Amino acid sequence: MNRVLLILLLFAGCFASCKKGYDAIAIERSQAAVDNGIIQDYIDSHNLRDLVQEVDSIDVPTGIYYQVLAPGSGSDIFSNSTRVTVAYTAKILTTGKVFGQSNNFHPSFTLGETIRAWKLSIPQIKKGGKIRILSPSRYAYGPYDQDSLGVPKNSVCDFEIELLNVTN
């Protein structure tokens, strides 16, 4: 009888000490819903519904929306090792604050080293093309402050990119 009581007390102690833990998936889903609401409100309030498309990643909606401003030309094939040279402006969607701009310097990156929103969206245009990207935070800088850029965590971003060159 004492053994049974002792075992029951141990189980009760274990269950009593359990607290709701950190659930990264629930937090990410919650932020995704917030980001989606921000982007959808922006699209509706700026009459962009007929102008933007959502990026699919292997037939899965991403919540990234893009608007092709100029398609460009050529038959470029994109992979993670494709080198792209761009002119760009990067803003926080909710405030319009510019946090990055290429100005006269045109950086060159391999597509694989860019943020995921760029990886999935830039292939929608060709050399000489221009694209606008509305990116949820999870495909930009995520739940981390980017102090060097002045971008708070969970910022929804607005990028305008001109694809100046493509090299495979």
Secondary structure, 3 states (H helix, E strand, C coil): CHHHHHHHHHHHHHHHHCCCCCCHHHHHHHHHHHHHHHHHHHHHHCCCCCCCEEEECCCCEEEEEEEEEECCCCCCCCCCCCEEEEEEEEEECCCCCEEEECCCCCCEEEHHHCCHHHHHHHHHCCCCCEEEEEECHHHCCCCCCECCCCECCCCCEEEEEEEEEEEC
